[in-house]
Amino acid sequence: MDWIKNLNESINYIEENLHGEISYETISKIAGCSVYNFQRMFSYIADKPLSEYIRNRRLTMAAFDLLNSTERIIDISLKYGYESQDSFTRAFKKFHGVLPSSVRNETVQLKSCPKLSFQISIKGENHMNYQIEQWPEFRVMGVSHKVKTAQAFEVIPQIWENSWKDGTMKMFLDNFPDYRPAGFLGIAQGGQWGESEEMEYIIAVTNHVDVPNCKHVPVLEGMKEFTYPAATWAIFEANGELPDATQKVYKQFYSEWLPNSGYELADLPVIECYMQENHQEVWIAIIKK
């Protein structure tokens, strides 16, 4: 399965560069998705953020170096990307619970973060409600926010909160066209396939679908219009309390559905649709292998 193969190659890249710079852009190119989507996918499957995994792998290998070599602690610190011995010592103690110097002078208990290996998962424990649709070109209108990819998980919830406070959501409610993709849309785009450290996050509603008799709703003042081409979309129900409902869908999609589907990811944004009464959909563009 190409998806699983690409994920394992991305892990191999991380492993080969624990002593040097690790580029999130390179990781996402290997995996075949955007930086943001790779970070999200990784956190759902591994149950930890990508940055934490890399840090823990480096601290695991640093402990082996302390045990099995005579390298100075300052040299090991620099080897694993720490600017000073003090910063390395703080990180090492937080992860292992002991000082680096104690590893060589005492008998201590250390932690280990093993190298990840992705495999096809066929559990069948929880079914997924989805449909695959050939959806025509459509447009959305909304407010765009530039976001540093590495900060997206912290920043995006704040963007939604601010949108309710600043009147954006009221403007949508007063002029709601009720086209599909339905509801309030959260769209992460830009930086696709690892080409940028910055992405664009858009809170929007659909204002036109390229089908007969669909009236184009004019773009509201202060908003922009974005167009997405006709494509094949896998549309998953994600009903329930947030954020657990959407997180469950992503975890099953990346670990079970996609590897067994015969599809691969298309170079289009993932769209989250937020509707009433804890009803959500996740739209993921796909192409046949």
C-alpha positions in Angstrom: 0.0 0.0 0.0 1.6 3.3 -1.2 0.1 5.3 1.7 1.6 3.0 4.4 4.9 2.9 2.4 5.1 6.7 2.2 4.4 7.0 5.9 7.2 4.6 6.8 9.6 6.4 4.5 8.8 9.7 6.2 9.6 8.0 9.6 12.9 6.7 8.1 13.7 10.3 7.0 13.2 11.5 10.6 15.4 8.6 11.9 18.2 9.4 9.5 18.2 13.1 10.5 17.9 12.9 14.3 21.5 14.3 14.4 20.7 17.2 12.1 17.9 19.4 10.7 14.5 17.8 10.2 12.4 19.6 7.6 8.6 19.3 8.0 8.3 20.2 4.3 10.5 17.2 3.3 8.5 14.9 5.6 5.2 16.0 4.0 6.6 15.6 0.5 7.6 12.1 1.2 4.1 11.3 2.7 2.3 13.1 -0.2 0.2 15.6 1.8 0.5 19.1 3.2 2.5 19.8 6.3 -0.7 20.6 8.3 -2.4 17.4 7.2 0.7 15.3 8.0 0.9 16.8 11.5 -2.8 16.2 12.1 -2.7 12.7 10.7 0.4 11.9 12.8 -1.1 13.1 16.0 -4.2 11.0 15.5 -2.4 7.8 14.7 0.6 8.1 17.1 -1.4 9.8 19.9 1.3 12.5 20.2 2.3 15.5 18.2 5.0 15.1 15.5 7.3 17.6 17.4 7.0 15.6 20.6 7.8 12.4 18.8 10.9 13.9 17.2 12.0 15.4 20.5 11.5 12.1 22.4 13.4 10.1 19.7 16.3 12.4 20.1 16.3 12.2 23.9 16.1 8.4 23.6 19.1 8.3 21.4 21.0 10.8 23.5 20.6 8.5 26.5 22.1 5.6 24.5 25.0 7.9 23.6 25.6 8.8 27.3 25.6 5.1 28.2 27.7 3.8 25.3 30.1 6.5 24.5 32.6 8.9 26.1 31.3 12.0 24.2 31.0 15.1 26.3 27.5 16.1 27.4 27.9 19.4 25.6 28.8 17.6 22.3 25.8 15.3 22.7 23.6 18.4 23.4 24.7 20.0 20.1 24.4 16.7 18.2 20.7 16.5 18.9 19.9 20.1 18.1 20.1 21.8 21.5 21.8 25.2 21.6 23.3 24.8 25.0 24.0 22.1 27.6 21.5 23.8 30.0 18.6 23.5 27.5 19.5 19.9 26.8 19.7 19.1 30.5 16.2 20.6 31.1 14.7 18.6 28.3 16.5 15.4 29.2 15.4 15.6 32.9 11.8 16.4 31.8 11.7 13.3 29.6 13.8 10.8 31.6 13.4 12.2 35.1 17.1 12.3 35.7 20.0 14.5 34.8 22.3 13.5 32.0 25.3 13.4 34.3 23.5 10.9 36.5 23.3 8.4 33.6 27.1 7.9 33.8 27.5 8.2 37.5 24.6 6.2 38.9 22.3 3.4 38.1 19.1 5.1 36.9 15.9 4.2 35.1 15.5 5.7 31.7 12.6 6.1 29.2 12.6 5.0 25.6 10.5 6.2 22.7 10.8 3.5 20.0 10.9 4.2 16.3 7.4 4.1 14.9 6.3 1.7 12.1 3.0 2.1 10.4 1.0 -1.0 9.4 -2.3 -1.6 7.7 -5.0 -1.8 10.3 -8.2 -3.8 9.7 -10.0 -3.7 13.1 -13.6 -3.4 12.1 -14.4 -2.3 15.7 -16.2 0.9 14.6 -17.9 1.4 11.3 -17.6 4.6 9.3 -20.5 6.3 7.6 -19.3 7.8 4.3 -20.1 8.3 0.7 -18.0 9.0 -2.3 -19.3 11.8 -4.6 -18.2 13.3 -7.8 -18.8 16.9 -6.8 -18.9 19.8 -9.3 -16.8 23.0 -9.0 -18.0 25.1 -6.1 -17.1 28.4 -4.5 -17.0 29.5 -0.9 -16.9 33.0 0.7 -15.2 33.6 3.9 -12.4 35.2 6.0 -8.9 34.0 5.4 -6.2 33.8 8.1 -2.4 33.3 7.6 -1.2 30.7 10.0 2.3 29.3 10.7 1.9 25.6 10.1 3.8 24.6 13.2 1.3 26.7 15.3 -1.9 25.6 13.6 -3.2 23.4 16.3 -3.0 26.2 18.9 -4.1 29.0 16.6 -7.1 27.6 14.8 -9.4 27.2 17.8 -8.7 30.8 18.7 -9.6 31.8 15.1 -13.1 30.2 15.6 -13.5 31.9 18.9 -12.6 35.3 17.5 -15.0 34.8 14.6 -17.9 34.5 16.9 -16.8 37.6 18.8 -16.1 39.9 15.9 -19.4 39.3 14.1 -18.2 37.1 11.3 -20.5 34.2 12.2 -23.5 36.5 12.5 -22.8 37.8 9.0 -22.9 34.2 7.8 -26.1 33.4 9.7 -27.8 36.5 8.3 -26.9 35.6 4.7 -26.8 31.8 4.8 -27.1 30.2 1.4 -27.3 26.6 2.7 -25.4 24.9 -0.2 -23.2 21.9 0.0 -20.6 21.5 1.4 -23.0 22.6 4.1 -22.7 24.5 7.3 -19.8 26.6 8.6 -16.7 25.4 6.8 -13.1 25.2 8.2 -10.6 24.9 5.3 -6.9 24.6 5.7 -5.1 25.3 2.4 -1.8 26.4 1.0 1.5 24.8 1.8 0.3 21.8 -0.1 2.7 18.9 -0.5 5.2 20.5 1.8 6.0 23.6 -0.2 5.5 26.2 2.6 5.9 26.7 6.3 2.8 29.0 6.2 -0.8 28.0 5.4 -4.1 29.7 5.0 -7.1 28.8 7.2 -10.5 29.9 6.0 -13.8 30.1 7.8 -16.4 30.1 5.2 -19.8 29.1 3.7 -20.5 27.7 0.3 -21.9 30.4 -1.9 -22.2 28.7 -5.3 -22.2 25.2 -6.8 -21.8 24.7 -10.5 -25.1 23.0 -11.2 -28.2 24.3 -13.0 -30.4 26.8 -11.2 -27.9 27.4 -8.4 -27.9 31.1 -7.7 -24.5 32.7 -6.9 -24.6 34.5 -3.6 -22.5 37.7 -3.7 -19.4 37.8 -1.5 -20.1 39.8 1.7 -18.1 42.9 2.4 -14.7 42.1 4.0 -14.7 38.5 2.7 -12.9 36.7 -0.1 -14.1 34.1 -2.6 -12.3 30.8 -3.2 -13.0 28.3 -6.0 -12.4 24.6 -5.8 -12.5 22.4 -8.9 -14.7 19.4 -9.6 -13.3 16.4 -7.8 -14.0 13.1 -6.1 -14.6 13.5 -2.4 -14.9 11.0 0.4 -17.5 12.5 2.7 -17.5 11.1 6.3 -20.1 11.7 9.0 -18.5 13.0 12.2 -21.5 13.3 14.5 -21.0 13.9 18.2 -19.2 16.1 20.6 -16.2 18.1 19.3 -13.3 17.6 19.0 -13.6 13.9 19.7 -16.0 13.3 16.8 -13.7 14.6 14.1 -10.6 13.2 15.7 -12.1 9.7 15.6 -12.9 10.1 11.9 -9.4 11.2 11.0 -7.8 8.4 13.0 -9.8 5.8 11.3 -9.5 7.4 7.9 -5.7 7.5 7.9 -5.0 4.2 9.7 -7.8 2.0 8.3 -9.9 3.5 5.5 -7.2 5.0 3.2 -4.7 2.1 3.2 -7.5 -0.3 2.2 -9.5 1.9 -0.1 -7.6 1.8 -3.4 -7.6 5.6 -3.3 -4.9 8.2 -2.5 -5.1 11.8 -1.4 -5.7 14.5 -3.9 -3.9 17.8 -3.7 -6.9 19.7 -2.4 -7.7 21.0 1.1 -9.6 18.9 3.7 -12.9 20.6 4.5 -14.6 20.3 7.8 -18.4 21.1 7.8 -20.0 22.2 11.1 -23.8 22.0 11.2 -26.4 22.0 13.9 -26.9 19.6 16.8 -23.4 18.1 16.8 -23.7 17.1 13.2 -20.4 17.4 11.2 -18.9 16.1 8.0 -15.3 15.8 6.8 -14.7 16.2 3.1 -11.4 14.7 1.8 -10.5 14.8 -1.9 -9.3 11.5 -3.3 -8.1 10.0 -6.6 -8.1 6.4 -7.8 -4.7 4.8 -7.7 
